[in-house]
Amino acid sequence: MSEPFSVRITVRGYETDVQGHLNQSVYLNYAEHARWSLLQAAGITQAGLIATGVGPVALETTIRYQRELLAGDEVDVTCAFEWGEGKTFRIRQTIRKTDGTVAAEITAVGGLLDLKARRLVANPQSRFKELAENPGLFGL
């Protein structure tokens, strides 16, 4: 497993629900932002992925909410890839307040889709390693 990559986000008022809590769907947006930020930091762009004929796909996502987030809270959203032997990989993410309080844990299963064949790439970690300028961010 790679060391978690992290981005800081401030909860915006328009992202909250009637109770003033961060809306449940926004947690997914924060997780997605952290994943794309990691790709960018590793030197992988959306255009670069498309040019090589692959695109990341989400196959499963689980969110465990632990503490509320309110407008103005600052959070760090981590992202760490776990590689296995098959066509898929896991991404573990934590949304944590700056005081260390864990607000949510997100676990996702993803893959790389061959955009022409519309099938998962057999060895996604080797493809990430080829595409990345800094594969260490993926634990490779």
N, CA, C and O atoms as a GROMACS GRO file, in nm:
protein
  560
    1MET      N    1   0.084  -0.118   0.000
    1MET     CA    2   0.000   0.000   0.000
    1MET      C    3   0.089   0.124   0.000
    1MET      O    4   0.192   0.128   0.066
    2SER      N    5   0.047   0.225  -0.074
    2SER     CA    6   0.124   0.349  -0.080
    2SER      C    7   0.096   0.436   0.041
    2SER      O    8  -0.006   0.421   0.108
    3GLU      N    9   0.188   0.529   0.068
    3GLU     CA   10   0.163   0.630   0.171
    3GLU      C   11   0.048   0.718   0.122
    3GLU      O   12   0.043   0.751   0.004
    4PRO      N   13  -0.042   0.757   0.210
    4PRO     CA   14  -0.156   0.837   0.163
    4PRO      C   15  -0.115   0.974   0.109
    4PRO      O   16  -0.041   1.048   0.174
    5PHE      N   17  -0.163   1.003  -0.008
    5PHE     CA   18  -0.155   1.136  -0.066
    5PHE      C   19  -0.267   1.216   0.000
    5PHE      O   20  -0.367   1.158   0.040
    6SER      N   21  -0.252   1.347   0.013
    6SER     CA   22  -0.353   1.425   0.085
    6SER      C   23  -0.374   1.562   0.021
    6SER      O   24  -0.280   1.625  -0.027
    7VAL      N   25  -0.500   1.606   0.022
    7VAL     CA   26  -0.535   1.742  -0.020
    7VAL      C   27  -0.622   1.804   0.088
    7VAL      O   28  -0.699   1.735   0.155
    8ARG      N   29  -0.611   1.935   0.104
    8ARG     CA   30  -0.692   2.006   0.203
    8ARG      C   31  -0.809   2.075   0.132
    8ARG      O   32  -0.793   2.136   0.026
    9ILE      N   33  -0.926   2.064   0.194
    9ILE     CA   34  -1.049   2.124   0.140
    9ILE      C   35  -1.121   2.195   0.253
    9ILE      O   36  -1.124   2.146   0.366
   10THR      N   37  -1.178   2.310   0.223
   10THR     CA   38  -1.263   2.381   0.319
   10THR      C   39  -1.409   2.357   0.281
   10THR      O   40  -1.448   2.378   0.166
   11VAL      N   41  -1.488   2.313   0.378
   11VAL     CA   42  -1.631   2.288   0.356
   11VAL      C   43  -1.700   2.421   0.329
   11VAL      O   44  -1.690   2.514   0.408
   12ARG      N   45  -1.770   2.428   0.215
   12ARG     CA   46  -1.840   2.550   0.176
   12ARG      C   47  -1.987   2.542   0.217
   12ARG      O   48  -2.047   2.434   0.215
   13GLY      N   49  -2.044   2.654   0.253
   13GLY     CA   50  -2.181   2.658   0.301
   13GLY      C   51  -2.282   2.597   0.206
   13GLY      O   52  -2.376   2.531   0.251
   14TYR      N   53  -2.266   2.618   0.077
   14TYR     CA   54  -2.362   2.565  -0.020
   14TYR      C   55  -2.355   2.413  -0.033
   14TYR      O   56  -2.438   2.353  -0.101
   15GLU      N   57  -2.254   2.350   0.031
   15GLU     CA   58  -2.242   2.204   0.026
   15GLU      C   59  -2.314   2.136   0.143
   15GLU      O   60  -2.314   2.014   0.154
   16THR      N   61  -2.376   2.215   0.229
   16THR     CA   62  -2.440   2.160   0.349
   16THR      C   63  -2.589   2.137   0.326
   16THR      O   64  -2.650   2.194   0.235
   17ASP      N   65  -2.646   2.053   0.413
   17ASP     CA   66  -2.789   2.022   0.405
   17ASP      C   67  -2.868   2.107   0.504
   17ASP      O   68  -2.814   2.202   0.561
   18VAL      N   69  -2.994   2.075   0.523
   18VAL     CA   70  -3.084   2.152   0.609
   18VAL      C   71  -3.033   2.158   0.754
   18VAL      O   72  -3.052   2.258   0.822
   19GLN      N   73  -2.969   2.050   0.801
   19GLN     CA   74  -2.916   2.047   0.938
   19GLN      C   75  -2.782   2.120   0.951
   19GLN      O   76  -2.727   2.130   1.060
   20GLY      N   77  -2.730   2.169   0.839
   20GLY     CA   78  -2.601   2.236   0.841
   20GLY      C   79  -2.483   2.141   0.825
   20GLY      O   80  -2.368   2.184   0.833
   21HIS      N   81  -2.510   2.011   0.804
   21HIS     CA   82  -2.404   1.912   0.784
   21HIS      C   83  -2.364   1.907   0.638
   21HIS      O   84  -2.442   1.939   0.549
   22LEU      N   85  -2.240   1.866   0.614
   22LEU     CA   86  -2.196   1.843   0.477
   22LEU      C   87  -2.288   1.738   0.415
   22LEU      O   88  -2.307   1.631   0.473
   23ASN      N   89  -2.344   1.768   0.300
   23ASN     CA   90  -2.434   1.677   0.231
   23ASN      C   91  -2.361   1.547   0.197
   23ASN      O   92  -2.244   1.548   0.158
   24GLN      N   93  -2.432   1.437   0.213
   24GLN     CA   94  -2.370   1.305   0.194
   24GLN      C   95  -2.302   1.288   0.058
   24GLN      O   96  -2.196   1.226   0.051
   25SER      N   97  -2.359   1.341  -0.048
   25SER     CA   98  -2.300   1.322  -0.181
   25SER      C   99  -2.170   1.399  -0.198
   25SER      O  100  -2.087   1.362  -0.282
   26VAL      N  101  -2.150   1.503  -0.120
   26VAL     CA  102  -2.030   1.586  -0.133
   26VAL      C  103  -1.905   1.509  -0.085
   26VAL      O  104  -1.795   1.536  -0.132
   27TYR      N  105  -1.923   1.416   0.008
   27TYR     CA  106  -1.810   1.333   0.050
   27TYR      C  107  -1.748   1.262  -0.070
   27TYR      O  108  -1.626   1.251  -0.081
   28LEU      N  109  -1.834   1.215  -0.161
   28LEU     CA  110  -1.784   1.150  -0.283
   28LEU      C  111  -1.710   1.249  -0.371
   28LEU      O  112  -1.609   1.214  -0.432
   29ASN      N  113  -1.760   1.372  -0.379
   29ASN     CA  114  -1.690   1.474  -0.457
   29ASN      C  115  -1.551   1.501  -0.398
   29ASN      O  116  -1.454   1.514  -0.473
   30TYR      N  117  -1.541   1.510  -0.267
   30TYR     CA  118  -1.412   1.532  -0.203
   30TYR      C  119  -1.316   1.415  -0.233
   30TYR      O  120  -1.199   1.437  -0.262
   31ALA      N  121  -1.368   1.292  -0.225
   31ALA     CA  122  -1.285   1.175  -0.253
   31ALA      C  123  -1.238   1.177  -0.398
   31ALA      O  124  -1.122   1.148  -0.426
   32GLU      N  125  -1.327   1.211  -0.490
   32GLU     CA  126  -1.292   1.217  -0.631
   32GLU      C  127  -1.188   1.326  -0.656
   32GLU      O  128  -1.094   1.306  -0.734
   33HIS      N  129  -1.204   1.440  -0.590
   33HIS     CA  130  -1.106   1.548  -0.604
   33HIS      C  131  -0.968   1.502  -0.558
   33HIS      O  132  -0.868   1.530  -0.624
   34ALA      N  133  -0.962   1.430  -0.447
   34ALA     CA  134  -0.833   1.381  -0.397
   34ALA      C  135  -0.771   1.280  -0.494
   34ALA      O  136  -0.650   1.281  -0.516
   35ARG      N  137  -0.854   1.193  -0.552
   35ARG     CA  138  -0.801   1.094  -0.649
   35ARG      C  139  -0.744   1.162  -0.772
   35ARG      O  140  -0.634   1.129  -0.816
   36TRP      N  141  -0.818   1.259  -0.828
   36TRP     CA  142  -0.767   1.328  -0.947
   36TRP      C  143  -0.646   1.415  -0.913
   36TRP      O  144  -0.557   1.432  -0.997
   37SER      N  145  -0.642   1.469  -0.792
   37SER     CA  146  -0.524   1.546  -0.750
   37SER      C  147  -0.401   1.456  -0.741
   37SER      O  148  -0.291   1.498  -0.777
   38LEU      N  149  -0.420   1.334  -0.694
   38LEU     CA  150  -0.309   1.238  -0.688
   38LEU      C  151  -0.262   1.206  -0.830
   38LEU      O  152  -0.142   1.207  -0.857
   39LEU      N  153  -0.356   1.177  -0.920
   39LEU     CA  154  -0.317   1.149  -1.059
   39LEU      C  155  -0.237   1.265  -1.117
   39LEU      O  156  -0.132   1.244  -1.179
   40GLN      N  157  -0.285   1.387  -1.096
   40GLN     CA  158  -0.216   1.504  -1.149
   40GLN      C  159  -0.076   1.517  -1.087
   40GLN      O  160   0.020   1.545  -1.159
   41ALA      N  161  -0.065   1.496  -0.957
   41ALA     CA  162   0.066   1.505  -0.890
   41ALA      C  163   0.162   1.399  -0.942
   41ALA      O  164   0.283   1.420  -0.945
   42ALA      N  165   0.107   1.285  -0.984
   42ALA     CA  166   0.190   1.177  -1.038
   42ALA      C  167   0.224   1.199  -1.185
   42ALA      O  168   0.302   1.124  -1.243
   43GLY      N  169   0.164   1.302  -1.246
   43GLY     CA  170   0.192   1.333  -1.386
   43GLY      C  171   0.096   1.271  -1.485
   43GLY      O  172   0.126   1.262  -1.604
   44ILE      N  173  -0.020   1.229  -1.436
   44ILE     CA  174  -0.122   1.169  -1.524
   44ILE      C  175  -0.239   1.265  -1.539
   44ILE      O  176  -0.298   1.308  -1.441
   45THR      N  177  -0.271   1.298  -1.664
   45THR     CA  178  -0.383   1.388  -1.691
   45THR      C  179  -0.497   1.310  -1.756
   45THR      O  180  -0.478   1.199  -1.804
   46GLN      N  181  -0.616   1.370  -1.755
   46GLN     CA  182  -0.729   1.308  -1.824
   46GLN      C  183  -0.698   1.294  -1.973
   46GLN      O  184  -0.724   1.190  -2.033
   47ALA      N  185  -0.642   1.398  -2.032
   47ALA     CA  186  -0.607   1.392  -2.174
   47ALA      C  187  -0.504   1.283  -2.202
   47ALA      O  188  -0.512   1.215  -2.304
   48GLY      N  189  -0.409   1.267  -2.112
   48GLY     CA  190  -0.308   1.164  -2.127
   48GLY      C  191  -0.368   1.024  -2.120
   48GLY      O  192  -0.329   0.935  -2.195
   49LEU      N  193  -0.462   1.005  -2.029
   49LEU     CA  194  -0.529   0.875  -2.019
   49LEU      C  195  -0.604   0.845  -2.148
   49LEU      O  196  -0.591   0.736  -2.204
   50ILE      N  197  -0.682   0.941  -2.195
   50ILE     CA  198  -0.761   0.922  -2.317
   50ILE      C  199  -0.670   0.894  -2.436
   50ILE      O  200  -0.700   0.809  -2.520
   51ALA      N  201  -0.558   0.966  -2.443
   51ALA     CA  202  -0.463   0.948  -2.554
   51ALA      C  203  -0.405   0.806  -2.556
   51ALA      O  204  -0.369   0.756  -2.663
   52THR      N  205  -0.394   0.742  -2.440
   52THR     CA  206  -0.342   0.606  -2.435
   52THR      C  207  -0.454   0.502  -2.437
   52THR      O  208  -0.427   0.382  -2.428
   53GLY      N  209  -0.578   0.547  -2.449
   53GLY     CA  210  -0.690   0.456  -2.467
   53GLY      C  211  -0.746   0.392  -2.342
   53GLY      O  212  -0.812   0.289  -2.350
   54VAL      N  213  -0.720   0.453  -2.225
   54VAL     CA  214  -0.773   0.398  -2.100
   54VAL      C  215  -0.839   0.508  -2.018
   54VAL      O  216  -0.812   0.627  -2.036
   55GLY      N  217  -0.925   0.465  -1.927
   55GLY     CA  218  -0.988   0.558  -1.834
   55GLY      C  219  -1.020   0.487  -1.704
   55GLY      O  220  -1.060   0.371  -1.706
   56PRO      N  221  -1.004   0.555  -1.590
   56PRO     CA  222  -1.036   0.493  -1.462
   56PRO      C  223  -1.187   0.477  -1.446
   56PRO      O  224  -1.265   0.562  -1.489
   57VAL      N  225  -1.228   0.367  -1.384
   57VAL     CA  226  -1.369   0.343  -1.356
   57VAL      C  227  -1.386   0.304  -1.210
   57VAL      O  228  -1.302   0.235  -1.152
   58ALA      N  229  -1.496   0.349  -1.152
   58ALA     CA  230  -1.534   0.311  -1.016
   58ALA      C  231  -1.628   0.191  -1.026
   58ALA      O  232  -1.726   0.194  -1.101
   59LEU      N  233  -1.597   0.087  -0.951
   59LEU     CA  234  -1.678  -0.034  -0.953
   59LEU      C  235  -1.759  -0.051  -0.825
   59LEU      O  236  -1.865  -0.114  -0.825
   60GLU      N  237  -1.709   0.008  -0.716
   60GLU     CA  238  -1.777  -0.003  -0.587
   60GLU      C  239  -1.723   0.106  -0.496
   60GLU      O  240  -1.604   0.134  -0.496
   61THR      N  241  -1.811   0.168  -0.418
   61THR     CA  242  -1.768   0.269  -0.321
   61THR      C  243  -1.848   0.252  -0.192
   61THR      O  244  -1.970   0.239  -0.195
   62THR      N  245  -1.777   0.251  -0.081
   62THR     CA  246  -1.841   0.242   0.051
   62THR      C  247  -1.795   0.362   0.133
   62THR      O  248  -1.676   0.391   0.140
   63ILE      N  249  -1.890   0.430   0.196
   63ILE     CA  250  -1.858   0.544   0.283
   63ILE      C  251  -1.903   0.509   0.424
   63ILE      O  252  -2.016   0.464   0.446
   64ARG      N  253  -1.814   0.531   0.519
   64ARG     CA  254  -1.849   0.517   0.661
   64ARG      C  255  -1.839   0.655   0.724
   64ARG      O  256  -1.730   0.708   0.744
   65TYR      N  257  -1.955   0.712   0.755
   65TYR     CA  258  -1.960   0.846   0.816
   65TYR      C  259  -1.934   0.831   0.965
   65TYR      O  260  -1.993   0.745   1.030
   66GLN      N  261  -1.845   0.916   1.021
   66GLN     CA  262  -1.811   0.904   1.162
   66GLN      C  263  -1.837   1.030   1.243
   66GLN      O  264  -1.878   1.022   1.359
   67ARG      N  265  -1.816   1.147   1.184
   67ARG     CA  266  -1.840   1.273   1.254
   67ARG      C  267  -1.893   1.374   1.152
   67ARG      O  268  -1.862   1.367   1.034
   68GLU      N  269  -1.973   1.466   1.202
   68GLU     CA  270  -2.030   1.567   1.112
   68GLU      C  271  -1.925   1.667   1.068
   68GLU      O  272  -1.826   1.692   1.138
   69LEU      N  273  -1.948   1.724   0.952
   69LEU     CA  274  -1.868   1.836   0.902
   69LEU      C  275  -1.961   1.953   0.879
   69LEU      O  276  -2.073   1.936   0.830
   70LEU      N  277  -1.915   2.072   0.914
   70LEU     CA  278  -1.994   2.193   0.904
   70LEU      C  279  -1.924   2.294   0.814
   70LEU      O  280  -1.804   2.285   0.792
   71ALA      N  281  -1.998   2.390   0.764
   71ALA     CA  282  -1.940   2.495   0.680
   71ALA      C  283  -1.823   2.560   0.753
   71ALA      O  284  -1.832   2.592   0.872
   72GLY      N  285  -1.714   2.579   0.682
   72GLY     CA  286  -1.594   2.639   0.739
   72GLY      C  287  -1.494   2.539   0.792
   72GLY      O  288  -1.377   2.573   0.810
   73ASP      N  289  -1.535   2.414   0.817
   73ASP     CA  290  -1.440   2.313   0.862
   73ASP      C  291  -1.336   2.289   0.753
   73ASP      O  292  -1.369   2.284   0.634
   74GLU      N  293  -1.212   2.275   0.794
   74GLU     CA  294  -1.106   2.236   0.701
   74GLU      C  295  -1.080   2.088   0.721
   74GLU      O  296  -1.071   2.039   0.834
   75VAL      N  297  -1.066   2.016   0.609
   75VAL     CA  298  -1.041   1.873   0.615
   75VAL      C  299  -0.926   1.835   0.523
   75VAL      O  300  -0.901   1.900   0.422
   76ASP      N  301  -0.857   1.729   0.561
   76ASP     CA  302  -0.757   1.668   0.475
   76ASP      C  303  -0.817   1.539   0.422
   76ASP      O  304  -0.867   1.456   0.498
   77VAL      N  305  -0.811   1.522   0.291
   77VAL     CA  306  -0.866   1.404   0.227
   77VAL      C  307  -0.749   1.322   0.172
   77VAL      O  308  -0.678   1.366   0.081
   78THR      N  309  -0.730   1.204   0.229
   78THR     CA  310  -0.619   1.119   0.187
   78THR      C  311  -0.662   1.023   0.077
   78THR      O  312  -0.780   1.002   0.052
   79CYS      N  313  -0.562   0.966   0.013
   79CYS     CA  314  -0.587   0.872  -0.096
   79CYS      C  315  -0.468   0.778  -0.106
   79CYS      O  316  -0.355   0.821  -0.130
   80ALA      N  317  -0.492   0.647  -0.087
   80ALA     CA  318  -0.387   0.547  -0.098
   80ALA      C  319  -0.437   0.429  -0.181
   80ALA      O  320  -0.547   0.378  -0.158
   81PHE      N  321  -0.357   0.387  -0.278
   81PHE     CA  322  -0.392   0.275  -0.364
   81PHE      C  323  -0.338   0.145  -0.306
   81PHE      O  324  -0.228   0.142  -0.250
   82GLU      N  325  -0.416   0.038  -0.318
   82GLU     CA  326  -0.374  -0.096  -0.279
   82GLU      C  327  -0.387  -0.185  -0.403
   82GLU      O  328  -0.494  -0.194  -0.463
   83TRP      N  329  -0.278  -0.249  -0.439
   83TRP     CA  330  -0.275  -0.329  -0.561
   83TRP      C  331  -0.284  -0.477  -0.529
   83TRP      O  332  -0.227  -0.524  -0.431
   84GLY      N  333  -0.357  -0.549  -0.613
   84GLY     CA  334  -0.368  -0.694  -0.600
   84GLY      C  335  -0.316  -0.759  -0.727
   84GLY      O  336  -0.236  -0.700  -0.799
   85GLU      N  337  -0.362  -0.879  -0.753
   85GLU     CA  338  -0.316  -0.955  -0.869
   85GLU      C  339  -0.409  -0.943  -0.989
   85GLU      O  340  -0.368  -0.973  -1.101
   86GLY      N  341  -0.532  -0.901  -0.970
   86GLY     CA  342  -0.630  -0.903  -1.078
   86GLY      C  343  -0.642  -0.772  -1.153
   86GLY      O  344  -0.549  -0.693  -1.160
   87LYS      N  345  -0.760  -0.753  -1.209
   87LYS     CA  346  -0.789  -0.637  -1.292
   87LYS      C  347  -0.833  -0.515  -1.211
   87LYS      O  348  -0.849  -0.406  -1.267
   88THR      N  349  -0.852  -0.533  -1.082
   88THR     CA  350  -0.901  -0.423  -0.999
   88THR      C  351  -0.800  -0.383  -0.893
   88THR      O  352  -0.701  -0.454  -0.869
   89PHE      N  353  -0.825  -0.271  -0.830
   89PHE     CA  354  -0.743  -0.221  -0.720
   89PHE      C  355  -0.835  -0.154  -0.620
   89PHE      O  356  -0.949  -0.120  -0.652
   90ARG      N  357  -0.786  -0.136  -0.498
   90ARG     CA  358  -0.862  -0.066  -0.394
   90ARG      C  359  -0.801   0.071  -0.372
   90ARG      O  360  -0.681   0.092  -0.387
   91ILE      N  361  -0.889   0.164  -0.336
   91ILE     CA  362  -0.844   0.297  -0.295
   91ILE      C  363  -0.903   0.322  -0.157
   91ILE      O  364  -1.024   0.314  -0.138
   92ARG      N  365  -0.817   0.351  -0.062
   92ARG     CA  366  -0.861   0.382   0.075
   92ARG      C  367  -0.843   0.531   0.097
   92ARG      O  368  -0.737   0.587   0.071
   93GLN      N  369  -0.949   0.594   0.147
   93GLN     CA  370  -0.946   0.738   0.169
   93GLN      C  371  -1.004   0.771   0.306
   93GLN      O  372  -1.096   0.706   0.353
   94THR      N  373  -0.948   0.874   0.366
   94THR     CA  374  -0.997   0.924   0.494
   94THR      C  375  -1.020   1.073   0.481
   94THR      O  376  -0.937   1.145   0.426
   95ILE      N  377  -1.133   1.118   0.533
   95ILE     CA  378  -1.161   1.262   0.543
   95ILE      C  379  -1.147   1.296   0.691
   95ILE      O  380  -1.224   1.248   0.774
   96ARG      N  381  -1.047   1.379   0.721
   96ARG     CA  382  -1.011   1.407   0.860
   96ARG      C  383  -1.005   1.557   0.884
   96ARG      O  384  -0.945   1.632   0.807
   97LYS      N  385  -1.068   1.601   0.993
   97LYS     CA  386  -1.057   1.742   1.033
   97LYS      C  387  -0.913   1.772   1.071
   97LYS      O  388  -0.837   1.680   1.103
   98THR      N  389  -0.876   1.898   1.068
   98THR     CA  390  -0.738   1.935   1.099
   98THR      C  391  -0.700   1.905   1.244
   98THR      O  392  -0.582   1.901   1.277
   99ASP      N  393  -0.800   1.883   1.332
   99ASP     CA  394  -0.768   1.845   1.470
   99ASP      C  395  -0.747   1.695   1.484
   99ASP      O  396  -0.725   1.645   1.595
  100GLY      N  397  -0.754   1.622   1.372
  100GLY     CA  398  -0.731   1.478   1.374
  100GLY      C  399  -0.857   1.393   1.378
  100GLY      O  400  -0.850   1.271   1.362
  101THR      N  401  -0.972   1.454   1.398
  101THR     CA  402  -1.098   1.381   1.405
  101THR      C  403  -1.134   1.324   1.268
  101THR      O  404  -1.140   1.398   1.170
  102VAL      N  405  -1.157   1.193   1.262
  102VAL     CA  406  -1.197   1.130   1.136
  102VAL      C  407  -1.346   1.155   1.115
  102VAL      O  408  -1.429   1.118   1.198
  103ALA      N  409  -1.378   1.217   1.002
  103ALA     CA  410  -1.517   1.245   0.968
  103ALA      C  411  -1.576   1.133   0.883
  103ALA      O  412  -1.695   1.102   0.896
  104ALA      N  413  -1.496   1.073   0.796
  104ALA     CA  414  -1.546   0.965   0.710
  104ALA      C  415  -1.430   0.881   0.657
  104ALA      O  416  -1.318   0.929   0.641
  105GLU      N  417  -1.460   0.755   0.631
  105GLU     CA  418  -1.367   0.665   0.566
  105GLU      C  419  -1.434   0.612   0.440
  105GLU      O  420  -1.550   0.570   0.442
  106ILE      N  421  -1.360   0.614   0.331
  106ILE     CA  422  -1.414   0.573   0.202
  106ILE      C  423  -1.324   0.464   0.146
  106ILE      O  424  -1.202   0.479   0.140
  107THR      N  425  -1.386   0.356   0.104
  107THR     CA  426  -1.314   0.247   0.039
  107THR      C  427  -1.377   0.227  -0.098
  107THR      O  428  -1.499   0.217  -0.110
  108ALA      N  429  -1.294   0.222  -0.201
  108ALA     CA  430  -1.345   0.205  -0.336
  108ALA      C  431  -1.270   0.094  -0.407
  108ALA      O  432  -1.153   0.067  -0.378
  109VAL      N  433  -1.339   0.030  -0.499
  109VAL     CA  434  -1.277  -0.066  -0.590
  109VAL      C  435  -1.283  -0.003  -0.728
  109VAL      O  436  -1.388   0.041  -0.773
  110GLY      N  437  -1.169   0.000  -0.794
  110GLY     CA  438  -1.162   0.062  -0.926
  110GLY      C  439  -1.088  -0.026  -1.024
  110GLY      O  440  -1.034  -0.132  -0.989
  111GLY      N  441  -1.086   0.020  -1.147
  111GLY     CA  442  -1.014  -0.047  -1.252
  111GLY      C  443  -0.980   0.053  -1.361
  111GLY      O  444  -1.019   0.169  -1.354
  112LEU      N  445  -0.908   0.006  -1.460
  112LEU     CA  446  -0.878   0.088  -1.578
  112LEU      C  447  -0.950   0.025  -1.696
  112LEU      O  448  -0.931  -0.093  -1.727
  113LEU      N  449  -1.033   0.104  -1.761
  113LEU     CA  450  -1.112   0.055  -1.874
  113LEU      C  451  -1.040   0.081  -2.004
  113LEU      O  452  -0.998   0.194  -2.031
  114ASP      N  453  -1.028  -0.024  -2.086
  114ASP     CA  454  -0.980  -0.007  -2.223
  114ASP      C  455  -1.095   0.057  -2.299
  114ASP      O  456  -1.201  -0.004  -2.317
  115LEU      N  457  -1.076   0.181  -2.344
  115LEU     CA  458  -1.185   0.259  -2.401
  115LEU      C  459  -1.234   0.205  -2.535
  115LEU      O  460  -1.348   0.233  -2.574
  116LYS      N  461  -1.152   0.130  -2.605
  116LYS     CA  462  -1.194   0.072  -2.733
  116LYS      C  463  -1.265  -0.062  -2.711
  116LYS      O  464  -1.374  -0.084  -2.764
  117ALA      N  465  -1.203  -0.150  -2.633
  117ALA     CA  466  -1.259  -0.284  -2.610
  117ALA      C  467  -1.373  -0.282  -2.508
  117ALA      O  468  -1.453  -0.376  -2.502
  118ARG      N  469  -1.380  -0.175  -2.426
  118ARG     CA  470  -1.480  -0.161  -2.320
  118ARG      C  471  -1.469  -0.275  -2.218
  118ARG      O  472  -1.569  -0.326  -2.169
  119ARG      N  473  -1.346  -0.313  -2.188
  119ARG     CA  474  -1.314  -0.416  -2.090
  119ARG      C  475  -1.205  -0.363  -1.998
  119ARG      O  476  -1.128  -0.274  -2.035
  120LEU      N  477  -1.199  -0.418  -1.877
  120LEU     CA  478  -1.094  -0.378  -1.784
  120LEU      C  479  -0.958  -0.424  -1.834
  120LEU      O  480  -0.944  -0.532  -1.889
  121VAL      N  481  -0.857  -0.339  -1.813
  121VAL     CA  482  -0.718  -0.370  -1.844
  121VAL      C  483  -0.672  -0.479  -1.748
  121VAL      O  484  -0.702  -0.474  -1.628
  122ALA      N  485  -0.599  -0.577  -1.798
  122ALA     CA  486  -0.559  -0.694  -1.719
  122ALA      C  487  -0.468  -0.659  -1.602
  122ALA      O  488  -0.480  -0.720  -1.496
  123ASN      N  489  -0.377  -0.565  -1.618
  123ASN     CA  490  -0.279  -0.536  -1.514
  123ASN      C  491  -0.272  -0.384  -1.492
  123ASN      O  492  -0.182  -0.318  -1.543
  124PRO      N  493  -0.369  -0.329  -1.416
  124PRO     CA  494  -0.375  -0.183  -1.404
  124PRO      C  495  -0.252  -0.120  -1.339
  124PRO      O  496  -0.214  -0.009  -1.374
  125GLN      N  497  -0.189  -0.191  -1.243
  125GLN     CA  498  -0.073  -0.130  -1.178
  125GLN      C  499   0.042  -0.109  -1.274
  125GLN      O  500   0.115  -0.011  -1.263
  126SER      N  501   0.061  -0.200  -1.370
  126SER     CA  502   0.170  -0.179  -1.466
  126SER      C  503   0.137  -0.063  -1.559
  126SER      O  504   0.226   0.011  -1.601
  127ARG      N  505   0.010  -0.045  -1.592
  127ARG     CA  506  -0.029   0.067  -1.678
  127ARG      C  507  -0.010   0.200  -1.604
  127ARG      O  508   0.040   0.296  -1.663
  128PHE      N  509  -0.048   0.205  -1.476
  128PHE     CA  510  -0.024   0.326  -1.397
  128PHE      C  511   0.125   0.356  -1.388
  128PHE      O  512   0.167   0.471  -1.396
  129LYS      N  513   0.204   0.251  -1.370
  129LYS     CA  514   0.350   0.269  -1.359
  129LYS      C  515   0.407   0.327  -1.488
  129LYS      O  516   0.496   0.412  -1.485
  130GLU      N  517   0.356   0.280  -1.603
  130GLU     CA  518   0.401   0.332  -1.733
  130GLU      C  519   0.359   0.477  -1.753
  130GLU      O  520   0.437   0.558  -1.805
  131LEU      N  521   0.239   0.511  -1.712
  131LEU     CA  522   0.184   0.644  -1.737
  131LEU      C  523   0.239   0.752  -1.643
  131LEU      O  524   0.251   0.868  -1.681
  132ALA      N  525   0.272   0.714  -1.521
  132ALA     CA  526   0.308   0.811  -1.418
  132ALA      C  527   0.453   0.858  -1.429
  132ALA      O  528   0.543   0.779  -1.455
  133GLU      N  529   0.472   0.986  -1.410
  133GLU     CA  530   0.608   1.042  -1.394
  133GLU      C  531   0.660   1.011  -1.255
  133GLU      O  532   0.780   0.999  -1.236
  134ASN      N  533   0.568   0.998  -1.157
  134ASN     CA  534   0.604   0.968  -1.020
  134ASN      C  535   0.518   0.852  -0.970
  134ASN      O  536   0.423   0.875  -0.895
  135PRO      N  537   0.551   0.727  -1.011
  135PRO     CA  538   0.470   0.612  -0.972
  135PRO      C  539   0.474   0.583  -0.822
  135PRO      O  540   0.389   0.509  -0.771
  136GLY      N  541   0.570   0.640  -0.751
  136GLY     CA  542   0.577   0.621  -0.606
  136GLY      C  543   0.453   0.671  -0.536
  136GLY      O  544   0.419   0.621  -0.428
  137LEU      N  545   0.384   0.770  -0.593
  137LEU     CA  546   0.261   0.819  -0.532
  137LEU      C  547   0.151   0.713  -0.530
  137LEU      O  548   0.056   0.722  -0.453
  138PHE      N  549   0.165   0.612  -0.616
  138PHE     CA  550   0.072   0.500  -0.621
  138PHE      C  551   0.124   0.378  -0.545
  138PHE      O  552   0.061   0.273  -0.546
  139GLY      N  553   0.239   0.393  -0.481
  139GLY     CA  554   0.299   0.281  -0.412
  139GLY      C  555   0.365   0.183  -0.507
  139GLY      O  556   0.381   0.065  -0.475
  140LEU      N  557   0.404   0.232  -0.625
  140LEU     CA  558   0.466   0.144  -0.727
  140LEU      C  559   0.615   0.174  -0.740
  140LEU      O  560   0.684   0.110  -0.820
   0.00000   0.00000   0.00000
